[in-house]
C-alpha cells in the first residue's frame, strides 16, 4: 500500500459549507485557489489559478 501526500497553499474561495448526512455525520466542502505567477518571454506578467475542491468527513469536517 502506498500513501500520497499533497500540500496545497492557497486562498479559500468562500466560507466552508457544512452539511449533515442522514446518519448525523458532518461533510464539509471547501474550494481553494492556488495561483502561480511568472513573466513570459516578452517580460509580461502572467498568472494561472487552479481551483482545488476539498471534501472533509466526520470530525475533521466539524473542525474545518
PQR file of N, CA, C, O and H, with PARSE charges and radii, in Angstrom:
ATOM      1  N   UNK A   1       0.845  -1.178   0.000 -0.4000 1.5000
ATOM      2  CA  UNK A   1       0.000   0.000   0.000 -0.0000 2.0000
ATOM      3  C   UNK A   1       0.889   1.240   0.000  0.5500 1.7000
ATOM      4  O   UNK A   1       1.885   1.288   0.722 -0.5500 1.4000
ATOM      5  N   UNK A   2       0.540   2.231  -0.797 -0.4000 1.5000
ATOM      6  CA  UNK A   2       1.292   3.478  -0.823 -0.0000 2.0000
ATOM      7  C   UNK A   2       0.407   4.626  -0.348  0.5500 1.7000
ATOM      8  O   UNK A   2      -0.821   4.542  -0.379 -0.5500 1.4000
ATOM      9  H   UNK A   2      -0.269   2.191  -1.384  0.4000 1.0000
ATOM     10  N   UNK A   3       1.056   5.693   0.090 -0.4000 1.5000
ATOM     11  CA  UNK A   3       0.338   6.865   0.575 -0.0000 2.0000
ATOM     12  C   UNK A   3       0.778   8.058  -0.262  0.5500 1.7000
ATOM     13  O   UNK A   3       1.972   8.287  -0.458 -0.5500 1.4000
ATOM     14  H   UNK A   3       2.054   5.762   0.116  0.4000 1.0000
ATOM     15  N   UNK A   4      -0.190   8.807  -0.749 -0.4000 1.5000
ATOM     16  CA  UNK A   4       0.102  10.038  -1.480 -0.0000 2.0000
ATOM     17  C   UNK A   4      -0.122  11.215  -0.559  0.5500 1.7000
ATOM     18  O   UNK A   4      -1.070  11.226   0.225 -0.5500 1.4000
ATOM     19  H   UNK A   4      -1.159   8.621  -0.590  0.4000 1.0000
ATOM     20  N   UNK A   5       0.744  12.204  -0.649 -0.4000 1.5000
ATOM     21  CA  UNK A   5       0.633  13.391   0.185 -0.0000 2.0000
ATOM     22  C   UNK A   5       0.650  14.615  -0.712  0.5500 1.7000
ATOM     23  O   UNK A   5       1.546  14.769  -1.542 -0.5500 1.4000
ATOM     24  H   UNK A   5       1.515  12.195  -1.286  0.4000 1.0000
ATOM     25  N   UNK A   6      -0.336  15.485  -0.549 -0.4000 1.5000
ATOM     26  CA  UNK A   6      -0.413  16.731  -1.304 -0.0000 2.0000
ATOM     27  C   UNK A   6      -0.466  17.891  -0.329  0.5500 1.7000
ATOM     28  O   UNK A   6      -1.162  17.836   0.685 -0.5500 1.4000
ATOM     29  H   UNK A   6      -1.064  15.360   0.126  0.4000 1.0000
ATOM     30  N   UNK A   7       0.270  18.932  -0.641 -0.4000 1.5000
ATOM     31  CA  UNK A   7       0.223  20.148   0.161 -0.0000 2.0000
ATOM     32  C   UNK A   7      -0.236  21.269  -0.760  0.5500 1.7000
ATOM     33  O   UNK A   7       0.437  21.592  -1.738 -0.5500 1.4000
ATOM     34  H   UNK A   7       0.835  18.977  -1.465  0.4000 1.0000
ATOM     35  N   UNK A   8      -1.380  21.858  -0.447 -0.4000 1.5000
ATOM     36  CA  UNK A   8      -1.927  22.961  -1.223 -0.0000 2.0000
ATOM     37  C   UNK A   8      -1.818  24.231  -0.403  0.5500 1.7000
ATOM     38  O   UNK A   8      -2.262  24.278   0.744 -0.5500 1.4000
ATOM     39  H   UNK A   8      -1.927  21.596   0.348  0.4000 1.0000
ATOM     40  N   UNK A   9      -1.230  25.257  -0.987 -0.4000 1.5000
ATOM     41  CA  UNK A   9      -1.163  26.556  -0.341 -0.0000 2.0000
ATOM     42  C   UNK A   9      -1.956  27.505  -1.217  0.5500 1.7000
ATOM     43  O   UNK A   9      -1.605  27.738  -2.373 -0.5500 1.4000
ATOM     44  H   UNK A   9      -0.869  25.219  -1.919  0.4000 1.0000
ATOM     45  N   UNK A  10      -3.033  28.055  -0.658 -0.4000 1.5000
ATOM     46  CA  UNK A  10      -3.888  28.918  -1.452 -0.0000 2.0000
ATOM     47  C   UNK A  10      -4.824  29.714  -0.574  0.5500 1.7000
ATOM     48  O   UNK A  10      -4.626  29.836   0.635 -0.5500 1.4000
ATOM     49  H   UNK A  10      -3.318  27.866   0.282  0.4000 1.0000
ATOM     50  N   UNK A  11      -5.834  30.246  -1.201 -0.4000 1.5000
ATOM     51  CA  UNK A  11      -6.824  31.068  -0.515 -0.0000 2.0000
ATOM     52  C   UNK A  11      -8.199  30.442  -0.688  0.5500 1.7000
ATOM     53  O   UNK A  11      -8.546  29.926  -1.751 -0.5500 1.4000
ATOM     54  H   UNK A  11      -5.995  30.147  -2.184  0.4000 1.0000
ATOM     55  N   UNK A  12      -8.971  30.505   0.395 -0.4000 1.5000
ATOM     56  CA  UNK A  12     -10.337  29.979   0.337 -0.0000 2.0000
ATOM     57  C   UNK A  12     -11.175  30.853  -0.585  0.5500 1.7000
ATOM     58  O   UNK A  12     -11.122  32.081  -0.512 -0.5500 1.4000
ATOM     59  H   UNK A  12      -8.690  30.924   1.258  0.4000 1.0000
ATOM     60  N   UNK A  13     -11.949  30.207  -1.456 -0.4000 1.5000
ATOM     61  CA  UNK A  13     -12.798  30.941  -2.383 -0.0000 2.0000
ATOM     62  C   UNK A  13     -14.033  31.501  -1.715  0.5500 1.7000
ATOM     63  O   UNK A  13     -14.541  32.549  -2.114 -0.5500 1.4000
ATOM     64  H   UNK A  13     -11.991  29.209  -1.516  0.4000 1.0000
ATOM     65  N   UNK A  14     -14.518  30.806  -0.696 -0.4000 1.5000
ATOM     66  CA  UNK A  14     -15.667  31.261   0.097 -0.0000 2.0000
ATOM     67  C   UNK A  14     -15.661  30.454   1.392  0.5500 1.7000
ATOM     68  O   UNK A  14     -14.834  29.560   1.569 -0.5500 1.4000
ATOM     69  H   UNK A  14     -14.105  29.955  -0.372  0.4000 1.0000
ATOM     70  N   UNK A  15     -16.566  30.766   2.274 -0.4000 1.5000
ATOM     71  CA  UNK A  15     -16.630  30.051   3.542 -0.0000 2.0000
ATOM     72  C   UNK A  15     -16.938  28.567   3.317  0.5500 1.7000
ATOM     73  O   UNK A  15     -17.676  28.220   2.395 -0.5500 1.4000
ATOM     74  H   UNK A  15     -17.238  31.492   2.130  0.4000 1.0000
ATOM     75  N   UNK A  16     -16.377  27.698   4.153 -0.4000 1.5000
ATOM     76  CA  UNK A  16     -16.686  26.265   4.042 -0.0000 2.0000
ATOM     77  C   UNK A  16     -18.189  26.019   4.239  0.5500 1.7000
ATOM     78  O   UNK A  16     -18.845  26.718   5.012 -0.5500 1.4000
ATOM     79  H   UNK A  16     -15.778  27.980   4.902  0.4000 1.0000
ATOM     80  N   UNK A  17     -18.719  25.026   3.539 -0.4000 1.5000
ATOM     81  CA  UNK A  17     -20.135  24.658   3.656 -0.0000 2.0000
ATOM     82  C   UNK A  17     -20.228  23.304   4.334  0.5500 1.7000
ATOM     83  O   UNK A  17     -19.734  22.305   3.810 -0.5500 1.4000
ATOM     84  H   UNK A  17     -18.186  24.458   2.911  0.4000 1.0000
ATOM     85  N   UNK A  18     -20.859  23.270   5.496 -0.4000 1.5000
ATOM     86  CA  UNK A  18     -21.014  22.018   6.240 -0.0000 2.0000
ATOM     87  C   UNK A  18     -22.456  21.555   6.169  0.5500 1.7000
ATOM     88  O   UNK A  18     -23.389  22.328   6.388 -0.5500 1.4000
ATOM     89  H   UNK A  18     -21.260  24.082   5.921  0.4000 1.0000
ATOM     90  N   UNK A  19     -22.617  20.283   5.860 -0.4000 1.5000
ATOM     91  CA  UNK A  19     -23.937  19.642   5.836 -0.0000 2.0000
ATOM     92  C   UNK A  19     -23.838  18.373   6.655  0.5500 1.7000
ATOM     93  O   UNK A  19     -22.741  17.884   6.924 -0.5500 1.4000
ATOM     94  H   UNK A  19     -21.859  19.656   5.683  0.4000 1.0000
ATOM     95  N   UNK A  20     -24.969  17.846   7.047 -0.4000 1.5000
ATOM     96  CA  UNK A  20     -25.002  16.612   7.832 -0.0000 2.0000
ATOM     97  C   UNK A  20     -25.765  15.536   7.074  0.5500 1.7000
ATOM     98  O   UNK A  20     -26.855  15.769   6.550 -0.5500 1.4000
ATOM     99  H   UNK A  20     -25.860  18.244   6.828  0.4000 1.0000
ATOM    100  N   UNK A  21     -25.160  14.346   7.030 -0.4000 1.5000
ATOM    101  CA  UNK A  21     -25.802  13.214   6.357 -0.0000 2.0000
ATOM    102  C   UNK A  21     -26.927  12.679   7.248  0.5500 1.7000
ATOM    103  O   UNK A  21     -27.062  13.080   8.403 -0.5500 1.4000
ATOM    104  H   UNK A  21     -24.274  14.158   7.455  0.4000 1.0000
ATOM    105  N   UNK A  22     -27.716  11.783   6.701 -0.4000 1.5000
ATOM    106  CA  UNK A  22     -28.852  11.240   7.456 -0.0000 2.0000
ATOM    107  C   UNK A  22     -28.414  10.492   8.717  0.5500 1.7000
ATOM    108  O   UNK A  22     -29.186  10.369   9.667 -0.5500 1.4000
ATOM    109  H   UNK A  22     -27.606  11.457   5.762  0.4000 1.0000
ATOM    110  N   UNK A  23     -27.169   9.991   8.725 -0.4000 1.5000
ATOM    111  CA  UNK A  23     -26.677   9.285   9.917 -0.0000 2.0000
ATOM    112  C   UNK A  23     -26.065  10.252  10.936  0.5500 1.7000
ATOM    113  O   UNK A  23     -25.547   9.816  11.964 -0.5500 1.4000
ATOM    114  H   UNK A  23     -26.542  10.091   7.952  0.4000 1.0000
ATOM    115  N   UNK A  24     -26.122  11.565  10.659 -0.4000 1.5000
ATOM    116  CA  UNK A  24     -25.634  12.569  11.594 -0.0000 2.0000
ATOM    117  C   UNK A  24     -24.183  12.968  11.417  0.5500 1.7000
ATOM    118  O   UNK A  24     -23.710  13.864  12.115 -0.5500 1.4000
ATOM    119  H   UNK A  24     -26.543  11.919   9.823  0.4000 1.0000
ATOM    120  N   UNK A  25     -23.457  12.330  10.503 -0.4000 1.5000
ATOM    121  CA  UNK A  25     -22.048  12.676  10.290 -0.0000 2.0000
ATOM    122  C   UNK A  25     -21.922  13.916   9.407  0.5500 1.7000
ATOM    123  O   UNK A  25     -22.685  14.109   8.461 -0.5500 1.4000
ATOM    124  H   UNK A  25     -23.841  11.602   9.935  0.4000 1.0000
ATOM    125  N   UNK A  26     -20.931  14.754   9.747 -0.4000 1.5000
ATOM    126  CA  UNK A  26     -20.718  16.008   9.031 -0.0000 2.0000
ATOM    127  C   UNK A  26     -19.921  15.787   7.750  0.5500 1.7000
ATOM    128  O   UNK A  26     -19.064  14.907   7.673 -0.5500 1.4000
ATOM    129  H   UNK A  26     -20.311  14.597  10.516  0.4000 1.0000
ATOM    130  N   UNK A  27     -20.226  16.616   6.738 -0.4000 1.5000
ATOM    131  CA  UNK A  27     -19.479  16.672   5.483 -0.0000 2.0000
ATOM    132  C   UNK A  27     -19.278  18.154   5.168  0.5500 1.7000
ATOM    133  O   UNK A  27     -20.245  18.913   5.101 -0.5500 1.4000
ATOM    134  H   UNK A  27     -20.922  17.331   6.800  0.4000 1.0000
ATOM    135  N   UNK A  28     -18.024  18.563   4.976 -0.4000 1.5000
ATOM    136  CA  UNK A  28     -17.719  19.965   4.680 -0.0000 2.0000
ATOM    137  C   UNK A  28     -17.030  20.065   3.333  0.5500 1.7000
ATOM    138  O   UNK A  28     -16.093  19.320   3.045 -0.5500 1.4000
ATOM    139  H   UNK A  28     -17.239  17.946   5.031  0.4000 1.0000
ATOM    140  N   UNK A  29     -17.501  20.992   2.509 -0.4000 1.5000
ATOM    141  CA  UNK A  29     -16.909  21.270   1.200 -0.0000 2.0000
ATOM    142  C   UNK A  29     -16.219  22.622   1.249  0.5500 1.7000
ATOM    143  O   UNK A  29     -16.733  23.577   1.832 -0.5500 1.4000
ATOM    144  H   UNK A  29     -18.262  21.598   2.743  0.4000 1.0000
ATOM    145  N   UNK A  30     -15.044  22.692   0.629 -0.4000 1.5000
ATOM    146  CA  UNK A  30     -14.257  23.918   0.602 -0.0000 2.0000
ATOM    147  C   UNK A  30     -13.482  23.954  -0.704  0.5500 1.7000
ATOM    148  O   UNK A  30     -12.930  22.939  -1.129 -0.5500 1.4000
ATOM    149  H   UNK A  30     -14.626  21.917   0.155  0.4000 1.0000
ATOM    150  N   UNK A  31     -13.436  25.121  -1.345 -0.4000 1.5000
ATOM    151  CA  UNK A  31     -12.631  25.308  -2.555 -0.0000 2.0000
ATOM    152  C   UNK A  31     -11.528  26.300  -2.247  0.5500 1.7000
ATOM    153  O   UNK A  31     -11.763  27.337  -1.627 -0.5500 1.4000
ATOM    154  H   UNK A  31     -13.884  25.946  -1.000  0.4000 1.0000
ATOM    155  N   UNK A  32     -10.308  25.970  -2.691 -0.4000 1.5000
ATOM    156  CA  UNK A  32      -9.202  26.905  -2.536 -0.0000 2.0000
ATOM    157  C   UNK A  32      -8.595  27.214  -3.895  0.5500 1.7000
ATOM    158  O   UNK A  32      -8.567  26.369  -4.791 -0.5500 1.4000
ATOM    159  H   UNK A  32     -10.117  25.128  -3.195  0.4000 1.0000
ATOM    160  N   UNK A  33      -8.105  28.453  -4.030 -0.4000 1.5000
ATOM    161  CA  UNK A  33      -7.462  28.898  -5.262 -0.0000 2.0000
ATOM    162  C   UNK A  33      -5.958  28.867  -5.058  0.5500 1.7000
ATOM    163  O   UNK A  33      -5.437  29.496  -4.136 -0.5500 1.4000
ATOM    164  H   UNK A  33      -8.127  29.139  -3.303  0.4000 1.0000
ATOM    165  N   UNK A  34      -5.264  28.139  -5.913 -0.4000 1.5000
ATOM    166  CA  UNK A  34      -3.804  28.078  -5.890 -0.0000 2.0000
ATOM    167  C   UNK A  34      -3.307  28.789  -7.146  0.5500 1.7000
ATOM    168  O   UNK A  34      -3.603  28.374  -8.266 -0.5500 1.4000
ATOM    169  H   UNK A  34      -5.687  27.629  -6.661  0.4000 1.0000
ATOM    170  N   UNK A  35      -2.549  29.862  -6.944 -0.4000 1.5000
ATOM    171  CA  UNK A  35      -2.099  30.687  -8.070 -0.0000 2.0000
ATOM    172  C   UNK A  35      -0.602  30.584  -8.282  0.5500 1.7000
ATOM    173  O   UNK A  35       0.171  30.348  -7.353 -0.5500 1.4000
ATOM    174  H   UNK A  35      -2.309  30.199  -6.034  0.4000 1.0000
ATOM    175  N   UNK A  36      -0.220  30.770  -9.538 -0.4000 1.5000
ATOM    176  CA  UNK A  36       1.185  30.773  -9.929 -0.0000 2.0000
ATOM    177  C   UNK A  36       1.421  32.025 -10.766  0.5500 1.7000
ATOM    178  O   UNK A  36       0.651  32.315 -11.683 -0.5500 1.4000
ATOM    179  H   UNK A  36      -0.848  30.961 -10.292  0.4000 1.0000
ATOM    180  N   UNK A  37       2.479  32.767 -10.455 -0.4000 1.5000
ATOM    181  CA  UNK A  37       2.820  33.982 -11.193 -0.0000 2.0000
ATOM    182  C   UNK A  37       4.183  33.822 -11.845  0.5500 1.7000
ATOM    183  O   UNK A  37       5.088  33.227 -11.258 -0.5500 1.4000
ATOM    184  H   UNK A  37       3.104  32.532  -9.710  0.4000 1.0000
ATOM    185  N   UNK A  38       4.337  34.354 -13.068 -0.4000 1.5000
ATOM    186  CA  UNK A  38       5.613  34.311 -13.755 -0.0000 2.0000
ATOM    187  C   UNK A  38       5.625  35.380 -14.846  0.5500 1.7000
ATOM    188  O   UNK A  38       4.595  35.981 -15.154 -0.5500 1.4000
ATOM    189  H   UNK A  38       3.602  34.837 -13.544  0.4000 1.0000
ATOM    190  N   UNK A  39       6.796  35.605 -15.420 -0.4000 1.5000
ATOM    191  CA  UNK A  39       6.922  36.515 -16.556 -0.0000 2.0000
ATOM    192  C   UNK A  39       7.182  35.681 -17.804  0.5500 1.7000
ATOM    193  O   UNK A  39       7.998  34.760 -17.786 -0.5500 1.4000
ATOM    194  H   UNK A  39       7.633  35.117 -15.170  0.4000 1.0000
ATOM    195  N   UNK A  40       6.484  36.011 -18.884 -0.4000 1.5000
ATOM    196  CA  UNK A  40       6.688  35.285 -20.137 -0.0000 2.0000
ATOM    197  C   UNK A  40       7.954  35.802 -20.846  0.5500 1.7000
ATOM    198  O   UNK A  40       8.666  36.660 -20.324 -0.5500 1.4000
ATOM    199  H   UNK A  40       5.821  36.759 -18.899  0.4000 1.0000
ATOM    200  N   UNK A  41       8.210  35.269 -22.024 -0.4000 1.5000
ATOM    201  CA  UNK A  41       9.432  35.626 -22.766 -0.0000 2.0000
ATOM    202  C   UNK A  41       9.502  37.112 -23.122  0.5500 1.7000
ATOM    203  O   UNK A  41      10.590  37.664 -23.288 -0.5500 1.4000
ATOM    204  H   UNK A  41       7.631  34.572 -22.448  0.4000 1.0000
ATOM    205  N   UNK A  42       8.344  37.755 -23.237 -0.4000 1.5000
ATOM    206  CA  UNK A  42       8.302  39.182 -23.556 -0.0000 2.0000
ATOM    207  C   UNK A  42       8.385  40.050 -22.296  0.5500 1.7000
ATOM    208  O   UNK A  42       8.393  41.277 -22.395 -0.5500 1.4000
ATOM    209  H   UNK A  42       7.460  37.307 -23.102  0.4000 1.0000
ATOM    210  N   UNK A  43       8.445  39.432 -21.121 -0.4000 1.5000
ATOM    211  CA  UNK A  43       8.534  40.182 -19.868 -0.0000 2.0000
ATOM    212  C   UNK A  43       7.194  40.572 -19.280  0.5500 1.7000
ATOM    213  O   UNK A  43       7.142  41.325 -18.307 -0.5500 1.4000
ATOM    214  H   UNK A  43       8.438  38.435 -21.041  0.4000 1.0000
ATOM    215  N   UNK A  44       6.093  40.068 -19.860 -0.4000 1.5000
ATOM    216  CA  UNK A  44       4.755  40.368 -19.347 -0.0000 2.0000
ATOM    217  C   UNK A  44       4.419  39.450 -18.180  0.5500 1.7000
ATOM    218  O   UNK A  44       4.722  38.257 -18.206 -0.5500 1.4000
ATOM    219  H   UNK A  44       6.135  39.456 -20.650  0.4000 1.0000
ATOM    220  N   UNK A  45       3.787  40.024 -17.150 -0.4000 1.5000
ATOM    221  CA  UNK A  45       3.379  39.211 -16.008 -0.0000 2.0000
ATOM    222  C   UNK A  45       2.231  38.286 -16.422  0.5500 1.7000
ATOM    223  O   UNK A  45       1.295  38.707 -17.102 -0.5500 1.4000
ATOM    224  H   UNK A  45       3.542  40.993 -17.129  0.4000 1.0000
ATOM    225  N   UNK A  46       2.317  37.049 -16.011 -0.4000 1.5000
ATOM    226  CA  UNK A  46       1.281  36.047 -16.277 -0.0000 2.0000
ATOM    227  C   UNK A  46       0.837  35.454 -14.941  0.5500 1.7000
ATOM    228  O   UNK A  46       1.605  35.410 -13.981 -0.5500 1.4000
ATOM    229  H   UNK A  46       3.077  36.707 -15.458  0.4000 1.0000
ATOM    230  N   UNK A  47      -0.403  35.005 -14.898 -0.4000 1.5000
ATOM    231  CA  UNK A  47      -0.909  34.350 -13.698 -0.0000 2.0000
ATOM    232  C   UNK A  47      -1.844  33.214 -14.101  0.5500 1.7000
ATOM    233  O   UNK A  47      -2.658  33.351 -15.014 -0.5500 1.4000
ATOM    234  H   UNK A  47      -1.027  35.041 -15.678  0.4000 1.0000
ATOM    235  N   UNK A  48      -1.708  32.098 -13.405 -0.4000 1.5000
ATOM    236  CA  UNK A  48      -2.581  30.947 -13.639 -0.0000 2.0000
ATOM    237  C   UNK A  48      -3.144  30.535 -12.287  0.5500 1.7000
ATOM    238  O   UNK A  48      -2.395  30.372 -11.324 -0.5500 1.4000
ATOM    239  H   UNK A  48      -1.046  31.987 -12.664  0.4000 1.0000
ATOM    240  N   UNK A  49      -4.455  30.366 -12.210 -0.4000 1.5000
ATOM    241  CA  UNK A  49      -5.108  29.961 -10.969 -0.0000 2.0000
ATOM    242  C   UNK A  49      -5.820  28.635 -11.191  0.5500 1.7000
ATOM    243  O   UNK A  49      -6.562  28.471 -12.160 -0.5500 1.4000
ATOM    244  H   UNK A  49      -5.064  30.498 -12.992  0.4000 1.0000
ATOM    245  N   UNK A  50      -5.590  27.704 -10.295 -0.4000 1.5000
ATOM    246  CA  UNK A  50      -6.302  26.429 -10.315 -0.0000 2.0000
ATOM    247  C   UNK A  50      -7.141  26.329  -9.052  0.5500 1.7000
ATOM    248  O   UNK A  50      -6.674  26.655  -7.961 -0.5500 1.4000
ATOM    249  H   UNK A  50      -4.987  27.838  -9.509  0.4000 1.0000
ATOM    250  N   UNK A  51      -8.377  25.880  -9.203 -0.4000 1.5000
ATOM    251  CA  UNK A  51      -9.275  25.706  -8.066 -0.0000 2.0000
ATOM    252  C   UNK A  51      -9.247  24.249  -7.635  0.5500 1.7000
ATOM    253  O   UNK A  51      -9.413  23.343  -8.452 -0.5500 1.4000
ATOM    254  H   UNK A  51      -8.757  25.616 -10.090  0.4000 1.0000
ATOM    255  N   UNK A  52      -9.038  24.037  -6.355 -0.4000 1.5000
ATOM    256  CA  UNK A  52      -8.986  22.703  -5.776 -0.0000 2.0000
ATOM    257  C   UNK A  52     -10.211  22.530  -4.891  0.5500 1.7000
ATOM    258  O   UNK A  52     -10.423  23.309  -3.961 -0.5500 1.4000
ATOM    259  H   UNK A  52      -8.903  24.773  -5.691  0.4000 1.0000
ATOM    260  N   UNK A  53     -11.018  21.513  -5.176 -0.4000 1.5000
ATOM    261  CA  UNK A  53     -12.201  21.212  -4.364 -0.0000 2.0000
ATOM    262  C   UNK A  53     -11.830  20.176  -3.306  0.5500 1.7000
ATOM    263  O   UNK A  53     -11.298  19.112  -3.624 -0.5500 1.4000
ATOM    264  H   UNK A  53     -10.846  20.880  -5.932  0.4000 1.0000
ATOM    265  N   UNK A  54     -12.115  20.496  -2.052 -0.4000 1.5000
ATOM    266  CA  UNK A  54     -11.795  19.617  -0.932 -0.0000 2.0000
ATOM    267  C   UNK A  54     -13.075  19.180  -0.240  0.5500 1.7000
ATOM    268  O   UNK A  54     -14.021  19.958  -0.119 -0.5500 1.4000
ATOM    269  H   UNK A  54     -12.547  21.359  -1.793  0.4000 1.0000
ATOM    270  N   UNK A  55     -13.102  17.924   0.217 -0.4000 1.5000
ATOM    271  CA  UNK A  55     -14.243  17.393   0.964 -0.0000 2.0000
ATOM    272  C   UNK A  55     -13.708  16.751   2.237  0.5500 1.7000
ATOM    273  O   UNK A  55     -12.798  15.923   2.189 -0.5500 1.4000
ATOM    274  H   UNK A  55     -12.334  17.292   0.118  0.4000 1.0000
ATOM    275  N   UNK A  56     -14.273  17.135   3.371 -0.4000 1.5000
ATOM    276  CA  UNK A  56     -13.875  16.604   4.670 -0.0000 2.0000
ATOM    277  C   UNK A  56     -15.057  15.873   5.288  0.5500 1.7000
ATOM    278  O   UNK A  56     -16.207  16.271   5.102 -0.5500 1.4000
ATOM    279  H   UNK A  56     -15.012  17.808   3.410  0.4000 1.0000
ATOM    280  N   UNK A  57     -14.770  14.800   6.024 -0.4000 1.5000
ATOM    281  CA  UNK A  57     -15.813  13.990   6.635 -0.0000 2.0000
ATOM    282  C   UNK A  57     -15.640  13.888   8.145  0.5500 1.7000
ATOM    283  O   UNK A  57     -14.543  14.057   8.677 -0.5500 1.4000
ATOM    284  H   UNK A  57     -13.836  14.477   6.174  0.4000 1.0000
ATOM    285  N   UNK A  58     -16.733  13.613   8.808 -0.4000 1.5000
ATOM    286  CA  UNK A  58     -16.810  13.315  10.234 -0.0000 2.0000
ATOM    287  C   UNK A  58     -16.212  14.435  11.088  0.5500 1.7000
ATOM    288  O   UNK A  58     -16.549  15.603  10.894 -0.5500 1.4000
ATOM    289  H   UNK A  58     -17.624  13.477   8.376  0.4000 1.0000
ATOM    290  N   UNK A  59     -15.331  14.094  12.026 -0.4000 1.5000
ATOM    291  CA  UNK A  59     -14.797  15.062  12.988 -0.0000 2.0000
ATOM    292  C   UNK A  59     -13.998  16.165  12.294  0.5500 1.7000
ATOM    293  O   UNK A  59     -14.106  17.333  12.668 -0.5500 1.4000
ATOM    294  H   UNK A  59     -15.057  13.146  12.183  0.4000 1.0000
ATOM    295  N   UNK A  60     -13.203  15.810  11.295 -0.4000 1.5000
ATOM    296  CA  UNK A  60     -12.417  16.803  10.573 -0.0000 2.0000
ATOM    297  C   UNK A  60     -13.335  17.802   9.872  0.5500 1.7000
ATOM    298  O   UNK A  60     -13.005  18.985   9.779 -0.5500 1.4000
ATOM    299  H   UNK A  60     -13.116  14.861  10.992  0.4000 1.0000
ATOM    300  N   UNK A  61     -14.475  17.343   9.383 -0.4000 1.5000
ATOM    301  CA  UNK A  61     -15.452  18.248   8.738 -0.0000 2.0000
ATOM    302  C   UNK A  61     -15.966  19.276   9.737  0.5500 1.7000
ATOM    303  O   UNK A  61     -16.208  20.424   9.364 -0.5500 1.4000
ATOM    304  H   UNK A  61     -14.743  16.382   9.459  0.4000 1.0000
ATOM    305  N   UNK A  62     -16.135  18.895  10.983 -0.4000 1.5000
ATOM    306  CA  UNK A  62     -16.618  19.833  12.005 -0.0000 2.0000
ATOM    307  C   UNK A  62     -15.517  20.825  12.373  0.5500 1.7000
ATOM    308  O   UNK A  62     -15.809  21.981  12.678 -0.5500 1.4000
ATOM    309  H   UNK A  62     -15.938  17.963  11.286  0.4000 1.0000
ATOM    310  N   UNK A  63     -14.270  20.396  12.348 -0.4000 1.5000
ATOM    311  CA  UNK A  63     -13.151  21.275  12.705 -0.0000 2.0000
ATOM    312  C   UNK A  63     -12.930  22.333  11.617  0.5500 1.7000
ATOM    313  O   UNK A  63     -12.699  23.505  11.912 -0.5500 1.4000
ATOM    314  H   UNK A  63     -14.033  19.457  12.100  0.4000 1.0000
ATOM    315  N   UNK A  64     -13.002  21.903  10.373 -0.4000 1.5000
ATOM    316  CA  UNK A  64     -12.777  22.818   9.249 -0.0000 2.0000
ATOM    317  C   UNK A  64     -13.814  23.913   9.270  0.5500 1.7000
ATOM    318  O   UNK A  64     -13.803  24.790   8.406 -0.5500 1.4000
ATOM    319  H   UNK A  64     -13.189  20.951  10.133  0.4000 1.0000
TER
END
